[in-house]
Amino acid sequence: MKQARRSYIRVTAILLFVAAVSLIPAHMHAQQRWTEQQANDWYAKQPWLVGANFVPSDAINELEMWQADTFNPKEIDREFGWAQSLGMNTMRVFLHNLLWEQDPEGFKKRIDEFLTIAARHHIRPVFVLFDSCWDPDPKLGPQHPPIPGVHNSGWVQAPGSAILEEPSQYPKLEAYVKGIVGAFANDDRILAWDVWNEPDNGGGGGAEYARRNPKDKTALVLALMPKVFAWARATHPTQPLTSGVWQGDWSSLQAMSPMARLQIEESDVITFHNYEWPEGFEKRIHELEQFHRPLICTEYMARGAGSTFDTVLPLAKKFHVGAINWGLVNGKTQTNLPWDSWQRPYVLQEPTVWFHDIFYPDGKPYREREVEIFQTLTGAK
């Protein structure tokens, strides 16, 4: 009974905080956000942005990618070479607060080494600070092996539920955000900072993940995310901040969910996710044009869902929208398998059509025609 009362009090406090934030005049709430002019001036200096969401093929998640024992610069360099051959010039790359807690100085050194490799291939990454998707209980150290036949079976949330549910732990998150963004705030090797990936995602994955998520997860993130933007801005980064909208009605700010509205109102440049057919992709672009800011699609391309390079990438170029697909090299994340593999693992036989990813682990393209499309559109051919 006492535990239920504590939970009720916490949720009530969160909702009161969110209500108070919503009453703050827009000009005060967004006073440090880039103006439309600043955002568009920045975008005018960029090439057409094309890239992928990147985790090397030998890592199951961002923890395995970045921890000292498993960080693999040689593999990153090899795979970035394949990306460069397509004409890619950016990568969206996930970080994690636990990596900062584990070894702040070592983490910064590995990020610097990563940026050196990326620059050698003319790639400027978008770094993601937090993520609401998949396993809510991330743990440092060796990561479990991939679950056979299952899409993205080892991906982890940041922060995990244990920290998200405890505001007393938030100073650790503040130290992480200010420490990482502050260390690289003037580094022109970085394209942008993606503050929070799909903040109102229920988690994804199996039923066990859903059971372990906080019941008031969205309210917790809604209250925390403005703080994260403020922490990042306090370091005065020269790169834009963003958080990508990914679901719901975007026809107007009034029609948006509270989370999507917050993402739009806090972002310097507008980012979004879309795994629909090309008609749906174009519709979303036109919905977001009302905000008069640069548009970058930071997740797209799910062949089995109708989102393909053949149809979506030419549209992105036509409307000068940045295009960052999910997946570069097929590996331990197994994102060549579809989302429904969580309910029906593809153990005996893989699907004929890959869901995500472009290359096999040896660098052979999944489809030569896709390579031709990239090279033609980017001018790399």
N, C-alpha and C positions, 0 to 999 in steps of 0.2 A: 504493500500500500504506500509506504514511504517512497519507494522507488518510482512508483507511478506518479506520485505528487511532484517529485523532483523533476521528472520528465515533463509534466504539465507546466511547471513554472518555467523551465528552460525554453520550451516552445513558445509560451506566452511572451517571454522576454524578447525572443528573436522576432516574433511577429510585430511587437511594439516598436522594435528598432527599425524594421523594414518600413513600417508605416511612417515613422518619423523621417526616415531618409526620403521617402516619396514626397514629403511636404516641403523639402528644401527646394527653393527656386532653382530652375534648370541652370541659370547663368552662374549660380554659386556652386552647384554640384559639379559642373564641368569646366570650371574656370582655368584649369591647367591642361585641359585637353587641347590638342592642336586645332587651330581653326581650319575651316574648309580650304582656305587658300594655302596654308602651310602644308596640309596633307596632299593637295593636288600639285603643289610645287615639288614636293618630295617625289611623288610618283612620276612626274614628268622627267625626272633625272634617271629613272630606272629603265632598263631594257624590259621587253615583255617578259614577265616573270613566269618561268616554267620549271617545275621540279617534282619531287616525290616526298612522301613521308618516309623517313629513313630510319631503319635500325639495321645494322649489318646482319648478314645471313647467319652468322655464328652466335647471335644473341637472341634470347627469347623475349627480352623486354629491355627497358631503359636501364634497369639496375645492372643487368649482365653486360650491357653495352659499355657502361661507364665505370664500373668498379675496377680498382687497380689490377686485380688478379685476372680479369677477363677483357679489359680494354685492349683492342687489337688494331693499332694504327695501320698495320700492313694491309689488313682486310678492308678497312675503311678506304684507304688510298686506292686499292684495286677496284672497289665497287664505284667509287667516285669517278674513276676513269671511264667506266661504262656510262655513267650518267652524263659526263661531259661529252661523250661521243654522240649523244642524242641532242645536244644543245641545251641541256638543263643548266640553269644558273642559280638555283636555290634548292634547299632541302628543309623540310620541317622536321625538327628533331626534339624529342622529349627529354627533359631533365627530371630530377626528382629531389624532393626536400630531404629524404633520408641520406642521399649521397653527400649533401652539405653537412648534415649532422655527423656523418661518419668521418669525413676528412675534408674540411673546407679548402685547405691549401692544395691538397692533391687533386681535388675535383677541379679547381680553377686551372691547375697546370694541364690537366687532361683536356679541358675545354680549349685552352690555348693551343695545345698540340693539334686538336681536331680542327680548329679554325685555320691553322697553318696548312694542313692537308687540304681543307676545302678551298682555300685561296689559291692553292697551286692548280686547282681544277676550275678556277673562276666561278666558284659556288659560294653564295652567301646565305647562311642558314637562318631560318626562323626558329627560335628556341621557345619551347612550350614549358611553362613553369608548373602548372597543375593540371590534373586530368581526373574526371569523374567516372571513367570507364573501366570496367572489368573488376579484377580482384580487389576487394576493399581492405585486405589485410597484407600489405606489402612487407617483406622482410629482407633485410640485408643478408649478404653472404651468398653461397651457392644457390642458384635457382633450380627449381625442379625441371626435369626434362619435358619436352613437348608431350601432350596427351595425344596418342595416335589418332589421326583422322579429324582433329578438332582445330578450328580457326582460332588463332591468337590465344592459345590456351594458357599462356603464362603472363599475360599483360596485367599490370597492377595500377591501382589508383594512386593519386598523389594530391593531397595527403590521404592516408588511410583513415578508416573510420575512427580508430582509437584517438587520433589527433583531432579530426574534424569535430568530434563530439565533446572535446575538452577545450573550451576557450582559454584555459590557463596555459595550454600548450602553444597558443598562437604567437607568443614572442619568438618561438623557434622558427615559425614560418616567416615572420617579419625579418629575422636575421638572414634567413635563406634568400628571400627576395632581394633585400637590400644588398646582401653580400654578392650575389651573382650578377644582378643587373648593374650594381654599382661598379663592379670590377671591370665590366665590359661596356659601360655606358657610352664611351666615346670611340668604340672599336668599329671602324667602318667595314670590317669583315663580316659583321652581323647585319642582316637585313631588317629584322623586326623581332618583337617579343610577343608571343601569344600567351596571354596571362592565364587563361583557363580553357581547357578543351572540353566541349560539351558539358557545361557545368550542371545542367539539369538532366543529365542522362541518369537513368535509374541504376545503371551499372553494366547491363549486358551480360552475356555469358550464361552460365547455368543457374538453376534455381538456388543453389547454395550461395552464390554471390548476392542474390536479391535478399535472401534471409539475413545475411550479415551486414547489409547496408543499414545505416540509421533510418528509422522511420520518418524522421523529419529532415532528411538529407538535403532536399532542395532548399528548404528554409535556411538551413545552416550555411549552405554555399551562397545563397542570395544575400545573407548578412555579411559574409566574409569577403566576397569578391570586391566590393568597393574599397575595402581596406587594402587588398592586394594591388589594385590599380594605384592607390595612393602611395603605398610603399615603393612601388616601382618608380612612380613619378618623382618621389622624393630624391632619387639619385640623379635626376636630370638627364635621362638617356637621350642621345641624339637619334636613336631609332624609334619608330612608332610603336605604340602599344595597341593590342587588339584582343578580342575574344570572339570566336566565330559563331554566329547563329546557325542553327542546324535543323530546326523543326518549327511547326506552327504557322500561323498567319502573319505574313510580313507586309501586308498591304498598307499598313500605317502603324505609327507608334502606338496608337490607341488600341489597335487590334492585336498587338503583340502580347505575349506573356510577360509578366514582370521581369523574368530573367532575360529574355531576348531584348526587351526595352533597355534594360541596364547595360547589356553588352553593346548595343548600338550607341547609347548615349556616352559610354566611357571610351569607346574605341577611337583612336586617331584615324585609322584606315579600317574599312569594313571588310571583314572576312566571313566566309560562309562555307557550309558543307552541302553537297548535293550529289546523291547517287541515283538520280532519276534518269529517264530517257531525255534526249536532247530538248524536247519541247518543254519539259519541266525545268531543265537547266536554264533555258532562255527566259522562261517566266520569272524565275527567281532573280535573274539579273535585272530585269525591268522593275521588279518590286523594290530592289535595293538602290536603284538609280535615284530615287527620290531624296536620298541623303547627300547627294552631290559630293561624295568622297570616293577615293580609289577603291576598287573591288578586287579581292583576291579570293578565289575558291581554294581553300586549304585542305579539302578532302573531296575527291570524286573518283570515278572509274571503278565500277563493279560490273564486269561483263555480263554476268548472269542476271543482273537487275536492269540492264538496258543502258547503262552508262559506259560508253566505250571511247577510246581514243579517236576512232574513225569519225565519230559524230560530234563529240563534245569539244575536243581540242580545237577544231576549226572555228567553232562558235566562240570559244574563249578568246581566240586571236581577233576575230571579227569585232568583238566588243571591247577589246583591250582589257580583258579581265585576266589576272594572274591565275595560273592553273597548277595546282600541286596535288597529284594523284596519290592514292594510298598504295604504297609498296613499290620497292625497286627490285630487290633480288629475293627470290623464293628461298626461305631458310627456316629457322627454328620457329618463327612466328606462324608458319603454315597458313598465311593469308591468301594463298592460292585456293584455299577451300572456302566455301560459302558460309555465311552466318548460320544457316540452319544446321551446320555440322555439330553445333552444341546439343541439338536435340537428336541428330541422326549422324553420328560420326562416320566419316568416309574411310573405313578401315580396310575393307577388302579391295575397293577400287576407287581411285580418285575421279572426280567429275571430269568429263571430256573438256569442258571449258573452264579455264582458270578464272577465279573470281577477281583477285588483285594480282599485283606483281608483273614485272616486265622481263626479267632475266632468270635463267637457271643459275645455280651456284657457280657454274663454270664460265658464266658470261654469255652463254648462248641465248639469243632472244627467244621468248615464247612464241612470238609471231614476227617474222621479218617485216611484214607489211607495217606493223606499228612503228618499227624503227624508221622506216621510210617516211611515215607521216610526221614523226617528231623532227627528223632531220630536214625535211622540206619546210615545215612551218617555222622552225627556229633558225633556219639558214645554216645549219651545221653540215649539210650535205655538200 
